């Protein structure tokens, strides 16, 4: 396995990059940050003590970690990190998975981006002076920045004068139309192998919480090919565009890092982080993009750390492992049981199934394709008997049952942690 450091790992793109690589049989991802973040809830292989990029001995301390952990590749997930890593690429003891330094710098500054693409019809009209024929509103944004941070509309001559006096601003035409991201992948030979435009239908915290396909990809394809032919990219990169008053696509920014919703491409069967690392490992890469339409929607996900170590799981069958009144299997419960199996936890099935159903437990498990061998013990007993009579306390354990009454009996008698089927997410260890 070849180690890949994701820096910063706890960012939203960093977490998605981790999940794109974690099942690779070639590359092993390590999440890394300069402070404690969400990485600890995602993987056991994380670092939270990297030096900050602004520290004088950043490269020296980073190299020490890279050598100790045998890291071959670093994927930056933030514009500033990408810039600093590429500025020091020749000194860093690992390959930075990013476009060249000149490209990273060009993308960091919008003025340089627009200058490099002068003459292209998708470059927005820029304003560097006050003129009487200006039609407001205009739009001002920091030259060195990302997303909408520090951006604002300009409605008056006075506001324009103020924006122009601030030498850090770029002022351009106002773009009132829909906004899109174009995810791109360019290989080591400079060939644009992948281009995927997506509509930023709902935006939260600067990330496309809802990303949907576009019907006509041709104008996006033309734009991406033009950019790729004029600027030297390698690996993953993306283009941010927005429609002007006439519905024409105009450039907002280019970025060499992974975007927050790059995993929209996963829906088409395209793993962009794996392609990027493979390309930088000097492999010849190719891809297939499935021919259908994809919509991606995001929300927050909760991960838990429970301060209780247990070696045995007692679990109910009906309406706990099964659902829909026994017609189907609860896949989330089964995923948790397989994780327990992987961790060497003992799994004991406690049920009165055969006493309450027309078919036997064995017949029902066959019907639902539930393997008996996932359980270390299967205890199927009559209704007259109490489940607490079958619980042993020689090992720390937990009890899972959809019935509150059953849970309360176990809790009152043993003080053992008890969980409803709705609590499975609290038990699942996302680090595995």
N, C-alpha and C positions, 0 to 999 in steps of 0.2 A: 504494500500500500504506500502511495506517495502522499505525503502530508501537504494539505492546503490550508493556509491560515486565512480566515475571513475577518477583515478588520475594517470597520468595527462590527463585531459579530452580533451584538444585541440590538442593532437597528432593525427596522422592519425588513428592508431588503436583505440584510445580513442573515436574518432568520430564514427567509425564503431561499437564499443561496444555500444555506446549510441543508435544508430539506431536499434541495435538488441534487445534492452530492452525497448525502449520508448513506445511500444504498449502493453507491458505486463499488465495484470490485477492484477498481484501480486506484481511486483517490479517496483519502480520508480527511474530512473537514475538521478543522479546529477553530472554534469561535474565540475571538480575542478582542478585548477592549481595554481601555485605560482606566476603567472604573467598574464597579459592580453594576450589572444590568440583568436583563432577562435571560442571558445565556445559561445561567445556572439552572433554569427551569426547562431548558431545551436539550442539553447534553451534559454528560459528565466530563467531557473533554473540552474544557474552556479555560481561558486565561483572562483575568481581570486586572493584571498589573503591568500592562504594556505602558511604556513611556508616552506622554502626550507629544504630539507632533511638533509643538512649539518649543520643547525643551532642547537645550543646547546639545546634550548627549543622546538625543533621540536615536540616531542611527547606531551608535555604539551599543546602547542597551538593547535595541531591537535585534541587532545581529546576534547578541549573546543568546537571546531567547530562540531565535531561528535555528541556531546551531544546536542548542540543547534539545530542541524538539524535532530536529531533523526536518524542518519545513523546506519544501522545494518551491512552493508557489504562494503568493499573497494576492488575495482579491480585495481591493479597496471598495468600500460601500458608501463613501462620502467624497464629495468633490475636493475638499481640502486635503483629506488623506491621500487621495489619488495624486494630487499635485505634488505633495511633499515626497511621496514614495517615488514618483517618476523623476523628480529633481535629483534624487539620490539613488536612482536605480543602479548605477554602476558600483556603488558602495555597499548595496544591500545584498546580504547572503542568501537571496532567494529571487526567483523570477516574479516580477510584478505583472499580474494579469490585467493589463490596461493598455490603451493606445499610447503612442509615443509621447514623450514629455511636451514636445511642441504642440501636439494636438490637445493634450490635457490643459495646457495653458491657454490655447486659443479658445477652447470651450468654456473655460472659467470666466473669460471676459467677453461680454456680448459685443462690445465694440470691435474686438478682434475677429469674432465669429462673422459679423456682418461684413467687415472689410475683406475677409478671405473669400466671401461669397458674393462680392460686388458684381452686379450684372445679372444675377439670377432673379427671375421674376417673383420668387417667393420671399425675397428679403423685404421687410416692411420699409415704408418710407420713413427716413430719419430726419430729425429737426435739430439743427445746431445753432440756430439764430431765430430771433423774433421777426416775423414778417406780417404785413397787414392782411395777406390773403389766406392766412392759416384758418382752417375750419376745425373748431374745437368740438368734442374733447380730443385730447392727445393722451399719451400714456408714458409715464416716467418710471423707470426701474433701475436699481443699482447695477452698474456695469459689472462689478464683481459680486455675484450673488446667485441664488438659485430659487426656482419656483416663484412665488408671489411675495416673498419676504421683502418689505420695504417698497413695494410697487404702489403706484397710485395714479388716479386719473388727473388730468390737467384740464381745467375748465376755463381759465382766464389768462389774459396776457401776463398778469402779475404772477400767477402760479407758474407759468412757463418761464418767466425770468428767474424766479427762485430756483426752479429745477435746473436751468442751464447754468446758474451761478455755482451750483453744486457740481463740481467737476467729476464726481463719482457716478453721475446719472447718465443713462441713455434715454433719449426722448424719441418716441416713434408714433406712428399713426395708431389710433385706437382701433382695436380689433374686437368687434361685438359678437362675432359668431361662435360656433361650437369649437371646443378645444379637443385636440387629438395628441396621442403619443404614437410614435412609430418606433417599435423595437427593431433593432438591426443587429446583424452579425456579419463581420468581415473576417475572412480567414487570413493566414499569414502571407498569402499572395496578393492581398488587397482586393479579393473578389467578394462582392456583397452576396452572401449565400442565403440570407434570410432577411425578410422585411415583413413586419406585421403591424398594420395600423389599427388602433383601437380608439374608440370614442370615450372620452373622460366624462361619463354620464353623471356621476355623483362624486364629489371630492370632499374628503374629510382629512384634516391634519396634513394637507398638501399631497395626499395620496389618492389615487383613483379608487374609491371604495366600490364603484361600479364601473366596469370597463366592458364595452360591447363592440362587436364587429362593425365594420363599415361595408356598405353594399358594393361600392366601386373603389377598388384598390389602385386603379391605374394612376391617378394624380399623385398618390402617396408613393407609389413605386418610382415614378419619374423623379420626384423630389429627392427620394433617398439615393437613387442612382447618381443624381447630379452632385449631391453632397459628398458621396463616397468617392466620386471621381476627382474631386477638388481638394479633399482633406484626407490625410493618411490616418485611417482608423485600423484597429485590430481587435478582434474579439467582440464582446458585446458593447453596444452604444445605443443611444436613443435620441430621437428628434422630437421636440415639442413644437406643435404648430397650432394656429388658430385661424378661423375664417375672418376675412375682412368684411366690409359692408356689402360687397358683391358676391360673397361666398367663396372667394379665392383663398387658398391656403397661404398663410404667411408664417415665417419662422419666428418662434419665440426664443428657443435656445437649443444647444446641442450639449450632450453630456456623455462622458466616457465611463461613468459608473453604472451600476445596476439600478434601475428605477424601482419604485415601490410596488409596481404591479407588472413587472417583467414576467411573472409567472402566469400571466394570461396566456402566454405561448405554450405553457405546459399542457393546456387544454387541447392544443393541436398536436401533441406528441413531440414537442420540441423542447429539449433540455438545454437552455442557453448557457448556464454556468458550466455544465459538463462539456459542452462544445468548446467554450472558451479555454478552460484549463487544458483540454486535450490538444487544442491548437497550439497553445503555448508550450506544451510538452513535445512539440514538433511532430505531432501525429497529423496525418491527412484525414480531415473530417468531412463528413457529408451529412445530410439530414433529409427527412421526409416530413412534410407538413400535411396532416390529415385534411381532407376536403369537406369541411362543414363549418358551421358558424358557432362561435363561442362567446358566452357572456360570463364575466367573472364578477362576483359580488363579495365584499369583505365585511367582516364585523370583528369586534374584539373576541379573543379567545382567552379563557381563564385556565391557568395551570396552577396546581396546588403542591405544596410540600407539607405533609403531615408528620408531626414529630412523634411518630410511633412506629417502631420496627416490629413486624410480625412474620411468622414462619408458616402459619396455617390459615387457610380460608375456609370457613363454613358457608355454604351457599345453598339457597333454596332453588327449586326447579320451576314449578308452575308460576307464570307471571313474573319471574325473575330472570331465569335463563331463557324462558320462552316468553312470547308476547302475543298480542292479539288473541287472547283467550286460548293460547296453546297452538294457534295455527302457524306461527312463524317463530324463528329464533331471533333473539335480541343480539345483533352483531356487535354492539359495543361491549356487552357483557362477555361475549366469547373472545373478543380481542383482549380484554382484561385478563381472562382466564389463561389465554395462551401466554400473555406476558408473565403471569405468576408461574406458569410452567417453566418458562425460560429462566426465571430467577430461582428455581428450585424450591418454590413454596409448595407446601402440601395443600391439596384441594380436596375437601370433603363435601360430598353432595348429601344434603339432608332433605328428604321429601316424603310426602304421603301420597304420591302420585297414583300408585297402583290401587290405592284404597279409595280413590275419588274419581277415577277415569275408567272408561270401558276397556281401554287397552293397557297393557303392562308398560312399565317404565322402559324396559328394553325395546319393546316394539315402538314406542313413541320416539325414543332416541334414534332408532334406525330411520323412522319416517322423516325426522327433521335433520338427519345427517350429523347428529351430535356424537362425537367419538367417546365411547366409554373410557378409553385409556387416558383421557385428559384428567380424569378424577383418580386420586389415590385411593379413595374409599367412596362407595355408593351405599347409603343407608336409606332404604325405602321401608317405612314402618307404618303401622295402622294409625288411624285418627285418634284413638284413645291414648296414645303415648305422646309424651311431651318432648319437644326437640332438645330441651335442656338436658335430658337424661343421656343424650348421646354426645354431649360436648365435653371435651377434655381440656384441662388447663396446664398440661405439662409443657406446652409450647405457647408463646404469645400468639394470639390469633385474633381474627375479626369474624363478624357474623353478618351476612348479607341476606336480606329477606324483604319482599315487598309488603309484608304484613307488619304493621306497627305493633300489634299485640305480641307477635312472636319476638320482635326485636326487644320490646320492653322486658319480657320475661328473661331473656339472655342478659340484658344489661343489668337488671335488678339483681340477678343471682350471681353473675360473675364479674360485673364491672367491665366487661369486654366491650371494645368499640363496636357499635352496630351501625349498619348502613342500609338505606333503602336502595332500590335499583336506580333511582334518580341520582344517587351519589357516586356512581361509577366513575364519573369524570374526576372526582376528588381523589380517587385511588390510583388512577392511571398515571404511570410515570412516563412522561414524554421524552425522557432522556434515553430511553432504551431503543 
